[in-house]
Amino acid sequence: MTHLWVRAEQRPFEERTPLTPEGAAELIAAGIRVTVEQSSVRAIPLEGYVAAGCAIAPENSWPDAPRDAIIFGLKELPEDGTPLPHRHIMFGHAFKGQHSGRALLERFKAGGGTLYDLEYLVDEDGRRVAAFGYWAGYAGAAVALKSWAAQQAGGICPAVSTYADKDALLADLARDLDGCDAPRAIIIGALGRVGAGAADLCTAMGIDPTRWDMAETATGGPFPEILSHDIFLNCIFARPGTPVFVPQSALGADRRLSVVGDVACDPDSDYNPVPIYSAATDWAAPATRVHDTPPMDVMAIDNLPSLLPVESSTDYAAQLLPSLKTLGNLDAGVWKRAQDTYNDAMKGL
């Protein structure tokens, strides 16, 4: 019997889960054994998993799980250098030459395990079967608006934390924006999942954003229109050929733009379309000021969906569930493609 072991998340500020109790019940009905670790941070209560028929294990006990169990989580494992003998499903961030990613692959090599990277679970056309993009865009637009509101009050965005649901987020944001005229916002990547989330957040706050996608950026720039907005939301994944949307020269230019919400958040990439900052921001300091007069703040948090852990978990888990039901056959479909990607990455060690 296939055994799926859902571990507790160990990264700070991470309350999401890739499997809901409802999904766990469906997996059990399909003949998959499901173990769920206790968690002090998971946004979805343990009681639902108990009712679904899951076995319950102590928090962070996955290293001692049976060797045939598939360890299932979202974010990074503790970087303690220990060998990894299990099969793991997670976001490894290990296949694009990242330094920490190489260290992770070395641990898999030492332990004999396997990484099925969630980013590389794709269908026959190469499209990801599950993504957090919509909620990344939604939360990213919210924190960018909070950053702009803080500017209007003469400050910089204060620390953020998780919200019980999107209604709580919208209410908090409305308080921040109370008394402010609606800012002008532009979204690039508006036709994608990330851009759709950003646009929906703006609409919910009474803002009608300018929506650009590939057609509007095909010229390769420069794009002075971006500078005529208050807020720019970058929702395009950086890749070779991606234009530069806000160059360093924009900081000293005549501009209205004062907040960049880099939802895609790829400052280490050679293809970063917003090369005015060099490191991701975080929950304690959501925005970094890269220019003083006039101000320019960049919001670039790299785990934005965690701001809304219930909605983002429920959405993502529903997208992923059909693939999880096929775990009994790792030699076909999305799992075989993920295994091939892992094997290719291991050849580079």
C-alpha positions as CSV (number, residue, x, y, z in Angstrom):
1,M,0.0,0.0,0.0
2,T,1.3,3.5,-0.9
3,H,2.0,5.4,2.3
4,L,1.8,9.2,2.2
5,W,3.3,11.0,5.2
6,V,2.3,14.7,5.5
7,R,4.9,16.4,7.6
8,A,4.6,19.6,9.6
9,E,6.1,22.7,8.0
10,Q,9.3,23.9,9.7
11,R,9.9,27.2,7.9
12,P,8.9,30.3,10.0
13,F,5.6,31.9,9.0
14,E,4.5,28.8,7.1
15,E,1.0,27.7,8.0
16,R,-0.1,26.2,4.7
17,T,-0.6,22.5,4.0
18,P,-0.7,20.7,0.6
19,L,-3.5,18.3,1.7
20,T,-6.8,19.1,3.3
21,P,-8.8,16.6,5.4
22,E,-11.3,16.2,2.6
23,G,-8.5,15.3,0.2
24,A,-7.0,12.9,2.7
25,A,-10.4,11.1,3.0
26,E,-10.4,10.7,-0.8
27,L,-6.9,9.3,-0.8
28,I,-7.7,6.8,1.9
29,A,-10.8,5.8,-0.1
30,A,-8.5,5.2,-3.1
31,G,-6.4,2.8,-1.1
32,I,-3.6,5.2,0.0
33,R,-2.4,5.1,3.6
34,V,-2.1,8.7,5.0
35,T,-0.2,9.7,8.1
36,V,-0.4,13.4,9.2
37,E,2.0,14.9,11.7
38,Q,0.8,17.1,14.5
39,S,1.6,20.7,13.9
40,S,1.8,23.8,16.1
41,V,1.3,26.1,13.1
42,R,-0.9,24.4,10.5
43,A,-3.9,26.6,9.7
44,I,-6.2,23.6,9.2
45,P,-6.9,21.9,12.5
46,L,-5.8,18.3,13.1
47,E,-9.3,17.1,14.1
48,G,-10.4,17.1,10.5
49,Y,-7.6,14.7,9.6
50,V,-8.5,12.4,12.5
51,A,-12.1,12.3,11.3
52,A,-10.9,11.5,7.8
53,G,-9.2,8.4,9.1
54,C,-5.5,9.5,9.0
55,A,-2.9,8.1,11.3
56,I,-1.4,10.8,13.5
57,A,2.4,11.2,14.2
58,P,4.3,13.6,16.4
59,E,5.4,16.9,14.9
60,N,8.6,16.7,12.9
61,S,9.0,13.0,13.3
62,W,9.3,12.4,9.5
63,P,13.0,11.4,9.6
64,D,11.9,8.3,11.5
65,A,9.1,7.4,9.2
66,P,9.1,4.0,7.5
67,R,11.6,4.0,4.6
68,D,8.8,3.2,2.1
69,A,6.7,6.3,3.2
70,I,6.6,9.2,0.8
71,I,7.3,12.4,2.8
72,F,5.0,15.2,1.7
73,G,5.3,18.9,2.5
74,L,5.6,22.3,0.9
75,K,8.7,24.3,1.9
76,E,12.3,23.7,2.8
77,L,13.6,21.1,5.2
78,P,16.0,22.2,8.0
79,E,19.4,22.7,6.5
80,D,21.2,20.3,8.8
81,G,23.1,18.3,6.2
82,T,21.6,15.0,7.1
83,P,21.3,12.3,4.4
84,L,17.7,12.0,3.0
85,P,16.8,8.3,2.4
86,H,13.1,8.9,1.8
87,R,11.1,9.9,-1.3
88,H,10.0,13.6,-0.8
89,I,7.3,15.7,-2.4
90,M,8.1,19.4,-1.8
91,F,9.3,22.6,-3.3
92,G,13.1,21.9,-3.4
93,H,14.3,25.0,-5.3
94,A,17.1,22.8,-6.4
95,F,17.0,22.5,-10.2
96,K,18.1,26.0,-11.3
97,G,21.7,26.0,-9.9
98,Q,20.8,27.5,-6.5
99,H,23.6,27.1,-4.0
100,S,21.2,25.8,-1.3
101,G,19.6,23.5,-3.9
102,R,22.9,21.8,-4.6
103,A,23.3,21.1,-1.0
104,L,19.9,19.6,-0.9
105,L,20.6,17.3,-3.8
106,E,23.8,16.2,-2.2
107,R,21.7,15.1,0.8
108,F,19.5,13.1,-1.4
109,K,22.5,11.5,-3.1
110,A,24.0,10.6,0.3
111,G,20.8,9.0,1.6
112,G,19.5,7.4,-1.6
113,G,16.2,9.2,-1.6
114,T,14.3,11.0,-4.4
115,L,12.9,14.5,-4.8
116,Y,9.6,15.0,-6.6
117,D,9.6,18.7,-6.9
118,L,6.2,20.3,-6.8
119,E,7.3,23.0,-9.2
120,Y,8.0,20.3,-11.8
121,L,4.8,18.2,-11.5
122,V,3.6,19.0,-15.1
123,D,1.1,17.6,-17.6
124,E,1.9,16.3,-21.1
125,D,2.1,19.9,-22.3
126,G,4.6,21.0,-19.6
127,R,2.1,23.0,-17.7
128,R,2.2,22.7,-13.9
129,V,-0.7,20.7,-12.5
130,A,-0.9,22.8,-9.3
131,A,0.3,26.3,-8.4
132,F,-0.2,28.9,-5.7
133,G,0.0,31.7,-8.3
134,Y,-3.5,33.2,-7.8
135,W,-3.1,33.7,-4.0
136,A,0.5,35.0,-4.5
137,G,-0.9,37.7,-6.7
138,Y,-3.8,38.4,-4.4
139,A,-1.6,38.7,-1.3
140,G,1.2,40.5,-3.1
141,A,-1.1,43.2,-4.4
142,A,-2.4,43.6,-0.8
143,V,1.1,44.1,0.7
144,A,2.0,46.5,-2.1
145,L,-1.1,48.6,-1.3
146,K,-0.2,48.5,2.4
147,S,3.3,49.7,1.4
148,W,1.8,52.6,-0.6
149,A,-0.6,53.5,2.2
150,A,2.4,53.6,4.7
151,Q,4.2,56.0,2.3
152,Q,1.2,58.3,2.3
153,A,1.5,58.5,6.1
154,G,5.2,59.2,5.8
155,G,6.5,55.8,6.8
156,I,7.3,52.4,5.4
157,C,5.2,49.2,5.5
158,P,5.1,47.6,9.0
159,A,5.4,43.9,9.7
160,V,2.6,41.6,8.3
161,S,1.3,38.3,9.6
162,T,-1.3,35.7,8.5
163,Y,-5.0,36.5,8.2
164,A,-7.8,34.2,9.1
165,D,-9.3,34.6,5.7
166,K,-9.4,37.1,2.8
167,D,-12.2,39.1,4.4
168,A,-10.0,39.9,7.3
169,L,-7.3,40.9,4.9
170,L,-9.6,43.2,3.0
171,A,-10.9,44.8,6.2
172,D,-7.4,45.5,7.4
173,L,-6.4,46.9,4.1
174,A,-9.4,49.2,4.0
175,R,-8.4,50.7,7.3
176,D,-4.9,51.3,5.9
177,L,-6.3,53.1,2.8
178,D,-9.0,55.1,4.6
179,G,-8.7,58.7,3.7
180,C,-6.4,58.1,0.7
181,D,-7.4,58.7,-2.9
182,A,-7.3,55.5,-4.9
183,P,-3.8,54.9,-6.3
184,R,-3.1,54.2,-10.0
185,A,-1.8,50.6,-10.4
186,I,-0.4,48.6,-13.3
187,I,-0.2,44.9,-13.5
188,I,2.2,43.2,-16.0
189,G,1.3,39.5,-16.4
190,A,-2.4,40.3,-16.0
191,L,-3.5,37.3,-18.1
192,G,-1.8,34.7,-15.9
193,R,-2.9,33.2,-12.6
194,V,-0.7,35.5,-10.5
195,G,-1.9,38.6,-12.4
196,A,-5.5,37.5,-12.0
197,G,-5.1,37.3,-8.2
198,A,-3.5,40.8,-8.2
199,A,-6.3,42.2,-10.3
200,D,-9.0,40.7,-8.1
201,L,-7.5,42.2,-5.0
202,C,-7.3,45.6,-6.7
203,T,-10.9,45.4,-7.8
204,A,-12.0,44.4,-4.3
205,M,-10.4,47.6,-3.1
206,G,-12.1,49.8,-5.7
207,I,-9.0,50.1,-7.9
208,D,-9.2,49.5,-11.7
209,P,-5.7,48.6,-12.6
210,T,-4.0,48.9,-16.0
211,R,-3.6,45.3,-17.2
212,W,-0.6,44.5,-19.4
213,D,0.6,41.2,-20.7
214,M,2.9,39.9,-23.5
215,A,1.3,42.0,-26.2
216,E,2.0,45.2,-24.4
217,T,5.6,44.4,-23.5
218,A,6.6,42.8,-26.9
219,T,8.6,45.8,-27.9
220,G,11.2,45.1,-25.2
221,G,11.0,48.6,-23.6
222,P,11.6,51.0,-22.3
223,F,8.2,51.4,-20.7
224,P,7.7,55.0,-19.5
225,E,4.0,54.2,-19.0
226,I,4.9,52.2,-15.9
227,L,6.4,55.3,-14.3
228,S,3.1,57.2,-14.6
229,H,1.4,54.8,-12.1
230,D,1.7,54.8,-8.3
231,I,2.1,51.0,-8.0
232,F,3.6,48.5,-10.4
233,L,2.8,44.8,-9.8
234,N,5.2,42.4,-11.5
235,C,3.5,39.1,-12.1
236,I,5.8,37.7,-14.8
237,F,8.2,34.8,-14.1
238,A,11.7,35.9,-15.1
239,R,13.2,34.0,-18.0
240,P,15.6,34.7,-20.9
241,G,14.2,37.4,-23.0
242,T,12.1,39.0,-20.3
243,P,12.3,42.8,-20.7
244,V,13.5,45.1,-17.9
245,F,10.4,46.9,-16.7
246,V,12.0,49.2,-14.0
247,P,15.7,49.9,-14.6
248,Q,18.0,51.6,-12.1
249,S,17.8,54.7,-14.2
250,A,14.1,55.0,-13.3
251,L,15.0,55.8,-9.7
252,G,16.3,59.3,-10.7
253,A,13.7,59.8,-13.4
254,D,10.6,62.0,-13.3
255,R,8.1,59.5,-12.1
256,R,4.9,59.0,-10.2
257,L,5.8,55.4,-9.4
258,S,6.7,54.9,-5.7
259,V,6.0,51.2,-5.0
260,V,7.0,48.1,-6.9
261,G,5.3,44.9,-5.8
262,D,7.6,42.2,-7.3
263,V,5.3,39.3,-6.8
264,A,7.4,37.1,-9.0
265,C,10.3,37.9,-6.7
266,D,13.5,36.6,-8.4
267,P,16.2,39.1,-7.4
268,D,19.0,36.5,-7.8
269,S,18.1,35.9,-11.5
270,D,20.1,37.3,-14.3
271,Y,16.7,38.0,-16.0
272,N,15.2,40.0,-13.1
273,P,12.9,42.5,-14.8
274,V,13.1,44.8,-11.7
275,P,16.8,45.2,-11.1
276,I,16.5,48.0,-8.5
277,Y,16.9,45.7,-5.5
278,S,19.0,42.7,-4.6
279,A,17.3,40.6,-1.9
280,A,13.8,39.4,-1.1
281,T,12.0,41.1,1.7
282,D,10.2,39.3,4.6
283,W,7.3,39.4,6.9
284,A,9.1,41.5,9.5
285,A,10.1,44.1,6.9
286,P,7.8,43.7,3.9
287,A,9.2,46.6,1.9
288,T,12.7,47.9,1.3
289,R,13.4,51.6,0.4
290,V,15.7,51.7,-2.6
291,H,15.4,55.5,-3.2
292,D,14.6,58.3,-0.8
293,T,13.5,61.4,-2.8
294,P,11.0,60.7,-4.2
295,P,10.6,57.5,-2.3
296,M,10.7,54.1,-4.0
297,D,9.8,51.0,-2.0
298,V,10.0,47.4,-3.2
299,M,7.9,44.6,-1.8
300,A,9.3,41.2,-2.7
301,I,8.2,38.6,-0.2
302,D,8.9,35.1,-1.5
303,N,6.1,33.1,0.3
304,L,3.1,35.5,-0.2
305,P,0.4,32.8,-0.3
306,S,1.2,32.0,3.3
307,L,-0.5,35.3,4.2
308,L,-3.8,33.6,3.5
309,P,-3.0,30.0,4.5
310,V,-6.5,28.6,4.5
311,E,-7.6,29.8,1.1
312,S,-4.3,29.1,-0.5
313,S,-4.0,25.6,1.0
314,T,-7.6,24.7,0.0
315,D,-7.1,25.9,-3.6
316,Y,-3.7,24.3,-4.1
317,A,-4.7,21.0,-2.5
318,A,-7.7,20.7,-4.8
319,Q,-5.5,21.2,-7.8
320,L,-3.0,18.7,-6.7
321,L,-5.3,16.0,-5.5
322,P,-5.9,14.2,-8.8
323,S,-2.2,13.7,-9.2
324,L,-1.8,12.4,-5.6
325,K,-4.4,9.8,-6.4
326,T,-2.0,8.3,-8.9
327,L,0.9,7.9,-6.4
328,G,0.4,4.1,-6.7
329,N,2.1,4.3,-10.1
330,L,5.2,6.4,-9.9
331,D,6.5,5.1,-13.2
332,A,4.0,7.1,-15.3
333,G,2.4,10.5,-15.7
334,V,3.4,13.5,-13.6
335,W,5.5,11.4,-11.2
336,K,7.6,9.9,-14.0
337,R,8.2,13.3,-15.5
338,A,9.2,14.7,-12.1
339,Q,11.6,11.7,-11.5
340,D,13.2,12.4,-14.9
341,T,13.8,16.0,-14.0
342,Y,15.3,14.9,-10.7
343,N,17.6,12.4,-12.4
344,D,18.8,15.0,-14.9
345,A,19.6,17.4,-12.0
346,M,21.6,14.7,-10.2
347,K,23.8,14.2,-13.3
348,G,25.2,17.7,-12.6
349,L,26.5,16.9,-9.2
